[in-house]
């Protein structure tokens, strides 16, 4: 799989959006020319779009926050961390990273 998060310009011939929809990109389109710092999900990336993307580069990659499961004792001390959902949910709760 190609990583487009290298800060370089990439030609585009259509298809599904190649990066996370919230990733910020600069694009060159057929009808509007250069557009700066716009979320990738704001564009039509597919073939046949009335204003097709000709090239793009990633300016700020979007990363989803990590999610994990933790268990704490009654004093608030951390007892356990799991990346996957525990089979026995007793005492565990789901945490989502704040970025």
TINU-245542 format. One record per atom (N, C-alpha, C): residue in three letters; x, y, z; residue number from 1; atom name. Coordinates in steps of 0.02 Angstrom, whole numbers, plus 32768, in hexadecimal, padded with zeros to 4 digits. Example, Ala and Ser with C-alpha at 12.3 -4.5 7.8 and 13.67 -1.06 7.14 Angstrom:
REM TINU-245542
  resn     u     v     w  resi  name
   ala  8294  7EE4  8186     1     N
   ala  8267  7F1F  8186     1    CA
   ala  8294  7F5B  8186     1     C
   ser  8282  7F90  8162     2     N
   ser  82AC  7FCB  8165     2    CA
   ser  8285  8002  818A     2     C
//
This chain:
REM TINU-245542
  resn     u     v     w  resi  name
   unk  802A  7FC5  8000     1     N
   unk  8000  8000  8000     1    CA
   unk  802C  803E  8000     1     C
   unk  801C  806E  7FD7     2     N
   unk  8043  80AB  7FD0     2    CA
   unk  8034  80DA  800A     2     C
   unk  8069  80F7  8026     3     N
   unk  8060  812B  8059     3    CA
   unk  8067  816F  8037     3     C
   unk  8032  8195  803B     4     N
   unk  8033  81D7  801B     4    CA
   unk  8046  820E  804C     4     C
   unk  8058  81FC  808A     5     N
   unk  8066  822C  80BE     5    CA
   unk  80B0  8240  80BE     5     C
   unk  80CB  824D  8083     6     N
   unk  8112  825D  807C     6    CA
   unk  811F  82A6  806A     6     C
   unk  80EA  82CE  8064     7     N
   unk  80F2  8315  8053     7    CA
   unk  8101  8322  800A     7     C
   unk  80FF  82EE  7FE0     8     N
   unk  810D  82F6  7F98     8    CA
   unk  80CB  82F8  7F71     8     C
   unk  80D0  8315  7F35     9     N
   unk  8096  8316  7F08     9    CA
   unk  808E  82D1  7EE8     9     C
   unk  804F  82BC  7EE2    10     N
   unk  803E  827C  7EC3    10    CA
   unk  800A  8288  7E8D    10     C
   unk  8016  826E  7E51    11     N
   unk  7FE4  8272  7E1C    11    CA
   unk  7FA9  8246  7E2E    11     C
   unk  7F6E  8259  7E15    12     N
   unk  7F32  8233  7E25    12    CA
   unk  7F08  8228  7DE7    12     C
   unk  7EF4  81E8  7DDC    13     N
   unk  7ECB  81D6  7DA2    13    CA
   unk  7E85  81BF  7DB6    13     C
   unk  7E72  81CC  7DF4    14     N
   unk  7E30  81BA  7E0B    14    CA
   unk  7E30  817A  7E34    14     C
   unk  7DFB  8171  7E5A    15     N
   unk  7DF4  8137  7E86    15    CA
   unk  7DDD  814F  7ECA    15     C
   unk  7DDC  8121  7EFA    16     N
   unk  7DC8  8133  7F3E    16    CA
   unk  7DFC  8161  7F5D    16     C
   unk  7DE7  818A  7F8C    17     N
   unk  7E13  81B7  7FAF    17    CA
   unk  7E4D  818F  7FCE    17     C
   unk  7E8B  81A1  7FBF    18     N
   unk  7EC4  8178  7FD4    18    CA
   unk  7EDC  8185  801C    18     C
   unk  7EBE  81B5  803E    19     N
   unk  7ED3  81C6  8083    19    CA
   unk  7E94  81CD  80AE    19     C
   unk  7E9C  81D3  80EF    20     N
   unk  7E64  81DD  811C    20    CA
   unk  7E3F  821D  8107    20     C
   unk  7DFC  821D  8108    21     N
   unk  7DD6  8258  80F3    21    CA
   unk  7DE6  8298  8119    21     C
   unk  7E00  8292  8157    22     N
   unk  7E10  82CD  817E    22    CA
   unk  7E59  82E3  8176    22     C
   unk  7E7F  82C0  814D    23     N
   unk  7EC4  82D4  813E    23    CA
   unk  7EC2  8314  8115    23     C
   unk  7EED  8344  8126    24     N
   unk  7EEF  8383  8100    24    CA
   unk  7F1C  837A  80C3    24     C
   unk  7F05  8391  808A    25     N
   unk  7F29  838B  804B    25    CA
   unk  7F28  83CC  8024    25     C
   unk  7F58  83D2  7FF8    26     N
   unk  7F55  8405  7FC3    26    CA
   unk  7F46  83DE  7F84    26     C
   unk  7F1C  83FB  7F59    27     N
   unk  7F0B  83D8  7F1B    27    CA
   unk  7F11  8408  7EDF    27     C
   unk  7F1B  83E9  7EA6    28     N
   unk  7F16  840D  7E67    28    CA
   unk  7EDC  83EB  7E42    28     C
   unk  7EA9  8413  7E33    29     N
   unk  7E6F  83F7  7E10    29    CA
   unk  7E6A  8416  7DCA    29     C
   unk  7E45  83F5  7DA0    30     N
   unk  7E3F  840B  7D5A    30    CA
   unk  7E21  8451  7D54    30     C
   unk  7DEC  845F  7D7B    31     N
   unk  7DC8  849E  7D73    31    CA
   unk  7DDB  84D4  7DA4    31     C
   unk  7DF6  84C2  7DDE    32     N
   unk  7E03  84F4  7E12    32    CA
   unk  7E4D  84FF  7E21    32     C
   unk  7E79  84DA  7E02    33     N
   unk  7EC0  84E4  7E0E    33    CA
   unk  7ED4  84CD  7E53    33     C
   unk  7F03  84F0  7E73    34     N
   unk  7F1E  84DE  7EB4    34    CA
   unk  7EEE  84F0  7EEC    34     C
   unk  7EE1  84C1  7F18    35     N
   unk  7EB9  84CD  7F54    35    CA
   unk  7EE3  84B5  7F8F    35     C
   unk  7EEA  84E0  7FC1    36     N
   unk  7F17  84D2  7FF9    36    CA
   unk  7EF2  84BC  8037    36     C
   unk  7F12  8490  805E    37     N
   unk  7EFF  847D  80A2    37    CA
   unk  7EB4  8470  80A9    37     C
   unk  7E9B  8440  8085    38     N
   unk  7E55  842D  8088    38    CA
   unk  7E52  83E3  809C    38     C
   unk  7E1F  83D0  80C3    39     N
   unk  7E18  838A  80D4    39    CA
   unk  7E09  8361  8095    39     C
   unk  7E2A  8328  8090    40     N
   unk  7E24  82FE  8055    40    CA
   unk  7DDC  82E9  8047    40     C
   unk  7DB4  82E1  807B    41     N
   unk  7D6F  82CD  8072    41    CA
   unk  7D43  8301  8050    41     C
   unk  7D5D  833D  8046    42     N
   unk  7D37  8372  8026    42    CA
   unk  7D39  836D  7FD9    42     C
   unk  7D60  833E  7FBF    43     N
   unk  7D69  8338  7F77    43    CA
   unk  7D48  82F9  7F5C    43     C
   unk  7D39  82FB  7F1C    44     N
   unk  7D23  82BF  7EF8    44    CA
   unk  7D60  829F  7ED8    44     C
   unk  7D76  8267  7EF1    45     N
   unk  7DB3  8247  7ED9    45    CA
   unk  7DA7  8217  7E9F    45     C
   unk  7D69  8204  7E93    46     N
   unk  7D5A  81D1  7E61    46    CA
   unk  7D5E  81EA  7E1A    46     C
   unk  7D67  81BB  7DED    47     N
   unk  7D66  81C9  7DA5    47    CA
   unk  7D20  81E3  7D93    47     C
   unk  7D1D  8213  7D67    48     N
   unk  7CDD  822E  7D51    48    CA
   unk  7CC5  8269  7D79    48     C
   unk  7CE9  827E  7DAD    49     N
   unk  7CD6  82B9  7DD4    49    CA
   unk  7CDB  82F6  7DA6    49     C
   unk  7CAD  8327  7DAB    50     N
   unk  7CAF  8361  7D7F    50    CA
   unk  7CED  838D  7D88    50     C
   unk  7D0D  838B  7DC2    51     N
   unk  7D4A  83B1  7DCE    51    CA
   unk  7D80  8381  7DE8    51     C
   unk  7D9B  8358  7DBB    52     N
   unk  7DC8  8322  7DD1    52    CA
   unk  7E0A  833C  7DEE    52     C
   unk  7E22  8316  7E1F    53     N
   unk  7E63  8323  7E3D    53    CA
   unk  7E99  8309  7E0D    53     C
   unk  7ECA  8333  7DFF    54     N
   unk  7F01  8320  7DD4    54    CA
   unk  7F3E  830C  7DFC    54     C
   unk  7F48  832D  7E36    55     N
   unk  7F81  831E  7E62    55    CA
   unk  7F6F  8335  7EA9    55     C
   unk  7F92  8318  7EDA    56     N
   unk  7F86  832C  7F1F    56    CA
   unk  7FC5  831E  7F48    56     C
   unk  7FCA  8340  7F81    57     N
   unk  7FFD  832F  7FB3    57    CA
   unk  7FDF  8337  7FF8    57     C
   unk  7FF5  830E  8026    58     N
   unk  7FDD  8310  806B    58    CA
   unk  8004  8347  8090    58     C
   unk  7FE0  8373  80B2    59     N
   unk  8000  83A7  80D9    59    CA
   unk  7FFB  8399  8124    59     C
   unk  7FC8  8374  8139    60     N
   unk  7FC1  8362  817F    60    CA
   unk  7F99  8320  8184    60     C
   unk  7FBC  82EB  8196    61     N
   unk  7F9D  82AA  819B    61    CA
   unk  7F6D  82A6  81D7    61     C
   unk  7F33  828A  81CC    62     N
   unk  7F04  827E  8203    62    CA
   unk  7F11  8239  8220    62     C
   unk  7F17  8234  8261    63     N
   unk  7F1F  81F4  8282    63    CA
   unk  7EE6  81EB  82B4    63     C
   unk  7EC6  81B2  82AF    64     N
   unk  7E90  81A2  82DE    64    CA
   unk  7EAE  8198  8324    64     C
   unk  7E8C  81AF  8358    65     N
   unk  7EA4  81A3  839C    65    CA
   unk  7EA5  8158  83AB    65     C
   unk  7ED6  8143  83D4    66     N
   unk  7ED9  80FE  83E9    66    CA
   unk  7EA2  80F0  841C    66     C
   unk  7E89  80B3  841B    67     N
   unk  7E58  809D  844C    67    CA
   unk  7E73  8060  846F    67     C
   unk  7E67  805C  84B0    68     N
   unk  7E7E  8022  84D6    68    CA
   unk  7E52  801A  8514    68     C
   unk  7E5D  7FE4  8538    69     N
   unk  7E35  7FD2  8573    69    CA
   unk  7E61  7FD5  85B0    69     C
   unk  7E48  7FF4  85E7    70     N
   unk  7E6F  7FF6  8624    70    CA
   unk  7E45  7FDF  865F    70     C
   unk  7E67  7FC7  8692    71     N
   unk  7E47  7FB5  86D1    71    CA
   unk  7E6B  7FDA  8709    71     C
   unk  7E45  7FF5  8738    72     N
   unk  7E62  801A  8770    72    CA
   unk  7E46  7FFE  87B0    72     C
   unk  7E6C  8004  87E6    73     N
   unk  7E52  7FEE  8827    73    CA
   unk  7E2B  8028  8846    73     C
   unk  7E10  801D  8880    74     N
   unk  7DE6  8050  88A1    74    CA
   unk  7E0C  808E  88B6    74     C
   unk  7E4E  8089  88BB    75     N
   unk  7E77  80C3  88CD    75    CA
   unk  7E8A  80ED  888F    75     C
   unk  7E75  80D6  8854    76     N
   unk  7E85  80FA  8817    76    CA
   unk  7EC7  80E7  87F8    76     C
   unk  7EE7  80B2  8811    77     N
   unk  7F27  809B  87F5    77    CA
   unk  7F1A  806D  87BA    77     C
   unk  7F43  8074  8786    78     N
   unk  7F3C  804B  874B    78    CA
   unk  7F50  8003  8759    78     C
   unk  7F24  7FD5  8746    79     N
   unk  7F32  7F8E  8751    79    CA
   unk  7F45  7F6A  8711    79     C
   unk  7F25  7F7C  86D9    80     N
   unk  7F2F  7F56  869C    80    CA
   unk  7F1D  7F81  8660    80     C
   unk  7F41  7F76  8628    81     N
   unk  7F33  7F97  85E8    81    CA
   unk  7F2F  7F60  85B3    81     C
   unk  7EFC  7F63  8589    82     N
   unk  7EF5  7F31  8553    82    CA
   unk  7EE6  7F56  8512    82     C
   unk  7F04  7F3E  84DC    83     N
   unk  7EF7  7F5B  849A    83    CA
   unk  7EB5  7F40  847E    83     C
   unk  7EA5  7F02  848E    84     N
   unk  7E67  7EE2  8476    84    CA
   unk  7E34  7EE0  84AF    84     C
   unk  7DF5  7EDB  849C    85     N
   unk  7DBF  7ED8  84CD    85    CA
   unk  7DC7  7E98  84F7    85     C
   unk  7DC9  7E9F  853A    86     N
   unk  7DD2  7E65  8565    86    CA
   unk  7D94  7E37  8563    86     C
   unk  7DA0  7DF6  8569    87     N
   unk  7D68  7DC7  856B    87    CA
   unk  7D3E  7DD3  85A9    87     C
   unk  7D5F  7DDB  85E2    88     N
   unk  7D3C  7DEB  8620    88    CA
   unk  7D3E  7E36  862A    88     C
   unk  7D06  7E58  861F    89     N
   unk  7D03  7EA0  8620    89    CA
   unk  7D02  7EBD  8667    89     C
   unk  7CFD  7E94  8699    90     N
   unk  7CF8  7EAC  86DE    90    CA
   unk  7D34  7ED9  86F0    90     C
   unk  7D26  7F16  8701    91     N
   unk  7D5B  7F45  8716    91    CA
   unk  7D7E  7F6A  86DE    91     C
   unk  7D6F  7F5B  869F    92     N
   unk  7D8F  7F7C  8666    92    CA
   unk  7D61  7FB1  8649    92     C
   unk  7D7E  7FE6  862E    93     N
   unk  7D58  8016  8607    93    CA
   unk  7D83  802E  85CD    93     C
   unk  7D60  8044  8598    94     N
   unk  7D81  8058  855A    94    CA
   unk  7D98  80A0  855F    94     C
   unk  7DD5  80AD  8546    95     N
   unk  7DF3  80EF  8547    95    CA
   unk  7E06  8101  84FF    95     C
   unk  7DFA  813F  84ED    96     N
   unk  7E0F  8158  84AC    96    CA
   unk  7E41  8191  84B6    96     C
   unk  7E78  818C  8494    97     N
   unk  7EAE  81BD  849A    97    CA
   unk  7E96  8203  8487    97     C
   unk  7EAD  8234  84AB    98     N
   unk  7E9F  827A  849B    98    CA
   unk  7EDE  8296  847B    98     C
   unk  7ED6  82AF  843E    99     N
   unk  7F11  82CA  8419    99    CA
   unk  7F0E  8314  8416    99     C
//
